[in-house]
Amino acid sequence: MGEVLVGAGIFACLTGAALVSLMVYEQFPSHHRQDDTTAVVRLAANLFVVMSSLVLGLMVNSAKNTFETIDHNVHNFATQLIILDRSLRQYGPETDSARASLAAYLQRVVEATSASQKSPAVANQLSELLLNQVGDQLAALAPPEARHAAVLQSATQQLQKVIEQRWVLVEQSEGVIPSPLIALLLAWLMLIFASFGFRAPRNATIVGTFVVSGALVAAAIYLIVDMDSPFSGPIQVSPAPLKRALAELTQ
């Protein structure tokens, strides 16, 4: 929802800047409408066109890196869950309850993977309790021999890695693009769009061009911001690795 509001706000600001400039131009004194004044306004706008292009490129690169990093971590998280389940199976039937809790946790994570969730790795407090319950059940085991003790130690270490990876995903669920940068970019774009309306003819084609241009620029920034938050919106990290892990755990 936050990304949608950002996109809608940017569209309103850009379109409004162009239309206001178009409407008030005729109200300017004659010496403010000379060719020299128009040339200076266009030169200033061209400067911010270049700066806006650079900032947009940096934002795309940052959002892409964030998305790819979290996608890699989700795959790693799913792999660690499978390895943990394999260690529990190797120990024997005494770990069936722990495996059931682990499968229940992953089931809730998979079910929580939707546009309304901030992060599938967070899910909710009940999911966290299920994961902690696995640790309690492992701690209650009494290995009868050295082999079982080694397997239990390996499973405990793997569970610790799963918990650590979960919190890594929790911390990465927020975007990294700073809001002041988006606000500064919006100010530059508003200046550029205002220069479009400066001395432009008043007709439906010009107004339509302003509206369509504002919508396309706002949509581009919206998608960049959305990609920076890979657990919400239309561009999300795929839950396929978690689903495959769940299938392995429930075999």
N, C-alpha and C positions, 0 to 999 in steps of 0.2 A: 504493500500500500504506500509506503514512503517513497519508493521509486516512481510510482504513478503520479503522486502529488508533485514530485520534482519535475517530471516531464510536462505535466499540465501547467505548472507555474512558469516554466521556461517558455512554453508555447504562448501563453498569455502575455508574458513580458516582451517577447520578440515581436509578435504581431502587433501588440499595442504600441511599441516604440515606433514601428514603421508607419502605422496608421495615424498616430498623433503627429508625427513629423509631416506626413502628407497633408493633414488637415490644417495645421497651424502655419505652414509655409507662407501662404498668401497673407497672413496677418503680420508678417515681418515688415519692418520699414524697408523702403526701396534700396537703401545702401547696404542692407544685409542680404540682398538677393542678387548681387552682382556676380559676374562670372568668376572674378578673383576669389570671392568668398566661397563660392561653390567648389572651386578647385582645391582650396585649402581644406575644406571639410572632407572632400574625397581622399586627399592625401592622408589625412589623419585616420580615416576609416581603413585605408589600405594598410597602414602600419599595424592596426589591431587585427586585420585579417591574417597577417603573417603570424602574429603572436598567438592568436586563437588557434591557428592550425598547429602550431608547435605544442600548445597545451593539450589539444585534443589527441595528438599523437602520443603524448606521454600518458594520458589517461587510458587510452586504448591498450597500450603496452602494459601498464600497471594492472588493469583489470584482467587482461589475458594471463599474466603471470600468476595473479591470485587464483584465478579459476583453475589453471593447470596444476598449481601446487595442491589445492584442496582436492581436486580430482585424484591426484596421485595418493594423497593421504587417505582418501576413502577406500581406494583399492588396497592400500597397505593395511587399513583397519580390518577390512573383510578377510584378508589373508591371515592376519593374526588371530582372528576369531576361529578360522578353520583349523589352524595349527593348534590352538588351545583345545579345541574339541578333539582333535586326534590324540593329544597327550592324555586327555581324560579317558578316552576309549582304551588307550594302551594300559592304563592303570588297572582297569577291570570294572565289573558291575557295581562296585562300591561308589563309583562316581556318577551313577545314572541320575541321581537327584541334582547334582551340580550341572550336568549336561542339560537337564530339563530346564533349569533356571537360565542357563546361557542361551538356549534356544528360545525361551520365552522373552528374554531381553531382546534378542535380535528380531524376533517377530514384531515386537512393539516398535522397534526402530524402523523396520520396513514399512509398517502400517502408518508411521508418522511422516513418511516421505511424501509430502504434498506441498502445494504452493502456499498453504496456510501455515506451514511450520517454518520456524526460523532456521532450525538445523536438525536433520535427522539423527545426528549423533547426540543431541541433547535429549530429544523426545520429552520426557518429563521425569519427575522425581521417582515415580514407581519404577521406571526403567532403570534408573540409577540404583535403586534398592535391589532390583533383581541381579544386577551385575555385582553389587557388594555381597549379595547372598551367596554367589558362587565362591567368593573368597572365604566366607564363613564355613561353608560346607567342606572346602578343601582343608581348612585349618582343623576341622574336627576329625579328619581321617588319621588313622594310626597304621602306618606302613608295616606289614608283617616281615618284610625282608629288605635287603639293601636295594634290590632292583626296583621295588615299589617306591622306596624312599627317593631314589634318583628321578623316577618318573614324576612323583609328586612335586619335587623341587623344581623340575623343569616346567610343570604346569603352573606352579605358583609364579614363577618368573614370567611366564608368558601372559598370565592374567595381569600382572603389573604392567606389562607393555601395552596390553589392550586398554587398561585404564588410562595410562599416559596418553595413548593415541586418541582416546575419546576426548580428553581435555584439550589436546591440541586442536581438534576439530571444533570444539566449543569456542576456543579463543579465536579461531579463524572465521567464525560465522559472521562477524561484523566486517563491513567494508573498510578498505584502507585509503580510499580517495578522500582527502579532507574536504569538509564542507566549504571552508573559505576559498579553496581553489575553484570549486564549482560556482560560488557566488562571484568571484572575480571574472571567470570566463563568461558568466551571464552578463555582467556589466559591459564587457568588451563587445559581446554579440549584440547587445541592445544598441550600443553606439553605431555598430555597423549597419544594423537594420534601420536605425533612425536616418542614417545617411542615404539609404535607399529611397526613403520618402522625401528627401530634400530635393525640391525642384522637379519631382516626378509628376506626370499628368494625372489628373483625377479621373479614373475610369474603372470599370469592373475588372478588366484584365490585370491592371496594376494591383488592385485590392486582392484579387484571387491569387496572384503571384506571391504577394506578401504572406497570405494565409497558408498557402501550400509550403512555401519555403520555411516559415516558422514551424509548421507541423513536422517537416522532415528533419530539421535541425534538432528540435525537441525530442523526436523519436530516437535519433542517433545518440544523444546524450543519455536518454532514458535507458537504452540498451547497454551503454557503457557502465552506468551506475548499477544496473541490474546484474551484469556479469561480474561486478565487483562484490556482489552478495550472492554466491552460488547456491544458496539453500532456499532462495525465494524467487518468485517471478518466473517469466517464461524461459529464461536461460538458467537451467539448474544442472548441478552435477548429477550424473546418471546414478540411479539407485541399483542398477543391474549388478554391480559387484556384491552388494549386501544381499540381494535376492539369491544370487548364486551361493553365497555363504550359507544362507538359511536353508537352501535345498540340501547342501552338504551336511548340515547339522541335524536335519530331520530325516536323513536316510535310514 
